[in-house]
Amino acid sequence: MTAAHEVLPKPSLLSMLSSDGGGAGLQRRVSQLFFLVVLTGITIATVCPQSLVQADPHRFATVPALAVSASDGKEIGAVHYIVIQLDRDPQRKGPTVLFSERSKGTAVDEEWKEGVRVAVSAAAATLGEDSRNWTITIKNRSYSNLTQGPSASSAVAIGIMAAARGETLRPGVALTGAITTDGGIDEVGGLPGKLEGAAMANMHTLLVPKGQARTEEWDLPQLGRLRNITVIEVGSLREAYELMTGKQR
């Protein structure tokens, strides 16, 4: 009769660690390996946040802007949206400003583009940042075939600042005004039509350049009350940014 052989199970790591003799050496080696894994994890956790920022440098903001067009001698206002992408330039060759104009409603004229370039300089100065670190891509989204003039440049500056700081713009707040290199907001035209456009887009607050709320031609606060819009005068990017984000700059 053939003797039956008992098949012994292979010893588990746990049993080896709990045994005497050679198991003690294995336990020491495993403990050393565990320490190295923990140390590596701590190192990765320390380095990783900066690596993640470098790996995903894109920052975005979308800001409303106001425009007017003439129809049968009457100004018609509308809201369009400007999408801003901000990337860091590791070679510091900026500021590089790109305009995406391939699709319908994205074309802008040279005066509009020059306003954006001034907005980049003003935003960087207000934030205390070096614009040589920036590559900025601008895409205007409008119902018009061509958007003209500098009146959206202050809104673009606000969008750039929000993208750079990773902050969100408040919904329902629109700004119009031509930006200056020192961060001021200059006068623009067509404000009654722009207010009507803001009302049609369900905006609740309209920011306009200082001195333009009430003129010989219009009384915007009165028009705003009829359209449930609060009209506020602003003279600088800092003022406008606080009202559009709730954050001080």
C-alpha positions as a printed NumPy array, in Angstrom:
array([[  0.   ,   0.   ,   0.   ],
       [  1.323,   3.317,  -0.947],
       [  1.663,   5.626,   1.946],
       [ -0.342,   8.791,   1.717],
       [  1.654,  12.014,   1.628],
       [  0.421,  15.079,   3.418],
       [  0.742,  18.218,   1.3  ],
       [  1.788,  21.009,   3.567],
       [  0.634,  24.55 ,   2.717],
       [  3.295,  27.07 ,   1.869],
       [  4.064,  29.335,   4.819],
       [  2.451,  32.727,   4.589],
       [  4.386,  35.964,   4.959],
       [  2.514,  36.605,   8.191],
       [  3.545,  33.233,   9.636],
       [  7.119,  33.787,   8.546],
       [  7.206,  37.136,  10.239],
       [  5.78 ,  35.723,  13.441],
       [  8.237,  32.805,  13.604],
       [ 11.643,  32.844,  15.284],
       [ 15.063,  32.516,  13.747],
       [ 15.281,  33.305,  10.016],
       [ 11.877,  34.972,  10.107],
       [ 13.301,  37.761,  12.225],
       [ 15.73 ,  38.675,   9.43 ],
       [ 12.924,  38.72 ,   6.889],
       [ 10.868,  40.904,   9.201],
       [ 13.712,  43.378,   9.426],
       [ 14.044,  43.483,   5.632],
       [ 10.318,  44.027,   5.155],
       [ 10.37 ,  46.775,   7.789],
       [ 13.23 ,  48.458,   5.949],
       [ 11.339,  48.198,   2.647],
       [  8.199,  49.67 ,   4.269],
       [ 10.252,  52.596,   5.592],
       [ 11.628,  53.296,   2.113],
       [  8.129,  53.237,   0.602],
       [  6.86 ,  55.691,   3.216],
       [  9.888,  57.951,   2.692],
       [  9.35 ,  57.889,  -1.082],
       [  5.67 ,  58.742,  -0.592],
       [  6.564,  61.736,   1.555],
       [  9.031,  62.947,  -1.081],
       [  6.438,  62.598,  -3.863],
       [  3.815,  64.415,  -1.783],
       [  6.252,  67.267,  -1.247],
       [  7.245,  67.622,  -4.91 ],
       [  3.955,  66.72 ,  -6.572],
       [  1.938,  69.956,  -6.125],
       [  4.45 ,  72.002,  -8.122],
       [  4.763,  69.224, -10.693],
       [  1.004,  69.162, -11.154],
       [  0.907,  72.911, -11.72 ],
       [  3.663,  72.615, -14.325],
       [  1.943,  69.682, -16.025],
       [ -1.4  ,  71.488, -16.311],
       [ -0.555,  75.187, -16.77 ],
       [ -3.792,  76.237, -18.499],
       [ -6.036,  78.705, -16.717],
       [ -9.332,  79.944, -18.095],
       [-11.859,  82.706, -17.574],
       [-14.969,  83.753, -19.468],
       [-16.063,  87.363, -19.136],
       [-19.181,  89.104, -20.497],
       [-18.753,  92.178, -22.675],
       [-21.209,  94.664, -24.124],
       [-21.549,  95.91 , -27.681],
       [-23.959,  98.021, -29.7  ],
       [-24.936,  97.944, -33.347],
       [-27.062, 100.367, -35.353],
       [-30.339,  99.337, -36.951],
       [-32.656, 101.895, -38.597],
       [-30.889, 104.685, -36.747],
       [-31.334, 103.016, -33.361],
       [-28.594, 101.505, -31.2  ],
       [-29.202,  97.896, -30.232],
       [-27.165,  96.481, -27.393],
       [-26.067,  92.895, -26.883],
       [-23.889,  90.828, -24.583],
       [-21.123,  88.701, -26.022],
       [-18.611,  86.529, -24.184],
       [-14.845,  86.505, -24.306],
       [-12.978,  83.296, -23.472],
       [ -9.482,  83.796, -22.069],
       [ -6.799,  81.12 , -21.755],
       [ -3.644,  81.954, -19.824],
       [ -0.535,  79.773, -20.029],
       [  2.833,  80.189, -18.364],
       [  5.805,  80.723, -20.668],
       [  8.808,  78.959, -19.092],
       [ 11.175,  80.804, -21.448],
       [  9.76 ,  84.199, -20.401],
       [  9.479,  85.476, -23.98 ],
       [  6.028,  86.977, -23.505],
       [  3.664,  88.502, -23.317],
       [  2.399,  86.533, -26.305],
       [ -1.18 ,  87.377, -27.279],
       [ -3.023,  85.076, -29.692],
       [ -6.473,  85.61 , -31.202],
       [ -8.675,  82.665, -32.168],
       [-10.778,  83.916, -35.096],
       [-11.552,  80.805, -37.133],
       [-15.226,  80.34 , -36.358],
       [-18.163,  82.636, -37.027],
       [-18.581,  85.499, -34.573],
       [-14.946,  85.494, -33.417],
       [-13.444,  88.108, -35.756],
       [-12.214,  91.353, -34.175],
       [-10.63 ,  94.483, -35.632],
       [ -7.169,  95.919, -34.947],
       [ -8.462,  98.474, -32.441],
       [-10.075,  95.649, -30.438],
       [ -6.795,  93.714, -30.51 ],
       [ -4.779,  96.732, -29.421],
       [ -7.185,  97.156, -26.511],
       [ -6.458,  93.56 , -25.483],
       [ -2.707,  94.192, -25.567],
       [ -3.142,  97.197, -23.301],
       [ -5.366,  95.03 , -21.052],
       [ -2.55 ,  92.473, -20.694],
       [ -0.094,  95.169, -19.547],
       [ -2.612,  96.741, -17.167],
       [ -3.619,  93.385, -15.643],
       [  0.008,  92.391, -15.055],
       [  0.81 ,  95.759, -13.465],
       [ -2.24 ,  95.602, -11.198],
       [ -1.345,  92.072, -10.069],
       [  2.349,  92.878,  -9.71 ],
       [  3.237,  90.083, -12.141],
       [  5.745,  89.903, -14.986],
       [  3.792,  89.608, -18.238],
       [  6.837,  88.022, -19.902],
       [  5.659,  84.829, -18.188],
       [  2.308,  84.876, -20.021],
       [  0.909,  83.431, -23.212],
       [ -2.699,  84.526, -23.597],
       [ -5.229,  83.237, -26.111],
       [ -8.392,  85.266, -26.675],
       [-11.582,  84.052, -28.334],
       [-14.487,  86.436, -28.781],
       [-17.944,  84.823, -29.013],
       [-20.342,  87.257, -30.659],
       [-23.458,  87.258, -32.833],
       [-21.778,  89.936, -34.966],
       [-19.49 ,  89.043, -37.855],
       [-16.917,  91.584, -36.667],
       [-16.479,  93.106, -33.203],
       [-14.835,  96.517, -33.161],
       [-13.434,  99.093, -30.755],
       [-11.715,  99.065, -27.352],
       [-14.763,  99.168, -25.054],
       [-14.377,  95.505, -24.047],
       [-10.719,  95.918, -23.091],
       [-11.432,  96.594, -19.406],
       [-13.533,  93.41 , -19.245],
       [-10.684,  91.483, -20.876],
       [ -8.272,  92.818, -18.236],
       [-10.604,  91.592, -15.484],
       [-10.78 ,  88.163, -17.131],
       [ -6.988,  87.941, -17.35 ],
       [ -6.653,  88.826, -13.671],
       [ -9.247,  86.225, -12.683],
       [ -7.517,  83.554, -14.769],
       [ -4.114,  84.411, -13.298],
       [ -5.452,  84.21 ,  -9.74 ],
       [ -7.725,  81.214, -10.314],
       [-10.787,  83.148,  -9.141],
       [-14.361,  83.073, -10.383],
       [-16.302,  85.993, -11.778],
       [-19.687,  86.731, -10.281],
       [-22.562,  85.981, -12.638],
       [-24.806,  88.831, -13.747],
       [-22.172,  91.594, -13.582],
       [-20.94 ,  93.3  , -16.769],
       [-18.274,  95.957, -17.292],
       [-17.711,  98.329, -20.191],
       [-14.866, 100.8  , -20.62 ],
       [-11.575, 101.293, -22.405],
       [ -8.578, 100.216, -20.347],
       [ -5.488, 102.368, -19.908],
       [ -1.943, 101.169, -19.289],
       [ -2.056, 102.382, -15.674],
       [ -5.224, 100.398, -14.915],
       [ -7.718, 103.217, -15.39 ],
       [-11.061, 102.83 , -17.17 ],
       [-11.829, 105.427, -19.818],
       [-15.121, 106.597, -21.285],
       [-16.968, 104.726, -24.035],
       [-20.107, 105.398, -26.064],
       [-23.475, 103.761, -26.557],
       [-24.182, 103.17 , -22.875],
       [-28.017, 103.293, -23.002],
       [-27.962, 100.615, -25.707],
       [-25.458,  98.568, -23.722],
       [-27.704,  98.779, -20.666],
       [-30.598,  97.445, -22.74 ],
       [-28.39 ,  94.629, -23.947],
       [-27.392,  93.816, -20.379],
       [-31.063,  93.723, -19.369],
       [-31.909,  91.355, -22.22 ],
       [-29.118,  89.052, -20.992],
       [-30.52 ,  89.14 , -17.421],
       [-27.579,  91.037, -15.976],
       [-28.267,  92.67 , -12.623],
       [-25.273,  95.029, -12.391],
       [-23.62 ,  97.251, -14.984],
       [-20.23 ,  98.843, -14.28 ],
       [-19.466, 101.983, -16.299],
       [-16.567, 104.476, -16.346],
       [-16.584, 107.266, -13.783],
       [-18.534, 110.295, -14.914],
       [-20.687, 108.372, -17.376],
       [-23.62 , 107.255, -15.252],
       [-25.319, 110.6  , -15.682],
       [-24.579, 112.917, -18.603],
       [-26.454, 115.456, -20.694],
       [-27.504, 112.573, -22.944],
       [-28.657, 109.956, -20.449],
       [-29.428, 109.   , -16.869],
       [-28.292, 105.388, -16.572],
       [-29.333, 104.826, -12.93 ],
       [-32.876, 105.852, -13.835],
       [-32.882, 103.616, -16.925],
       [-31.391, 100.843, -14.806],
       [-34.194, 101.026, -12.239],
       [-36.702, 100.513, -15.036],
       [-34.777,  97.43 , -16.161],
       [-33.833,  96.076, -12.695],
       [-30.155,  96.825, -13.221],
       [-27.878,  98.55 , -10.717],
       [-25.471, 100.979, -12.387],
       [-22.134, 101.611, -10.644],
       [-19.312, 103.872, -11.747],
       [-15.747, 102.522, -11.538],
       [-12.472, 104.273, -12.24 ],
       [ -9.909, 101.488, -11.993],
       [ -9.328,  97.787, -12.47 ],
       [ -9.02 ,  97.34 ,  -8.71 ],
       [-12.524,  98.719,  -8.144],
       [-14.015,  96.703, -10.982],
       [-12.245,  93.496,  -9.947],
       [-13.591,  93.658,  -6.404],
       [-17.146,  94.18 ,  -7.687],
       [-16.871,  91.417, -10.294],
       [-15.246,  88.785,  -8.051],
       [-15.861,  89.846,  -4.455],
       [-12.079,  89.679,  -3.967],
       [ -9.77 ,  92.589,  -3.267],
       [ -6.724,  93.182,  -5.378]])
